């Protein structure tokens, strides 16, 4: 098995784990921000589902079988599986950190793809980094405190 395929297996396992965790939080989030977060998580897991298919099919195109069982994903993944009892804030922070971790895993795969002169895989992974950065930005934006509210009220 090439280094690229080996690293792609890790990317697939972590992307799948993040998909399931995002779906968990879509279902189980509670609190005043429920609707906003429920919808944000919903959009993010739907996009992750498409990415999972793309990564798995790239592994197939490179000639290997794609890992596709919870047992294999458990052995290959780096991120945690999450916690249904988290508060909304903890869920957002957990997802944010997971996206950042997945970017690290993708960068290792990107390095392997570049070393093995696999331009298509490198392109796909570069696009994945952009997608995770965007998701992380959106999650981080919901965590920001609205400290300017008072000033704005005084100025208006
Ligand atoms: Fe839903």
Boltz pocket constraint, residues with backbone or C-beta under 6 A from the ligand:
constraints:
  - pocket:
      binder: B
      contacts: [[A, 26], [A, 42]]
      max_distance: 6.0
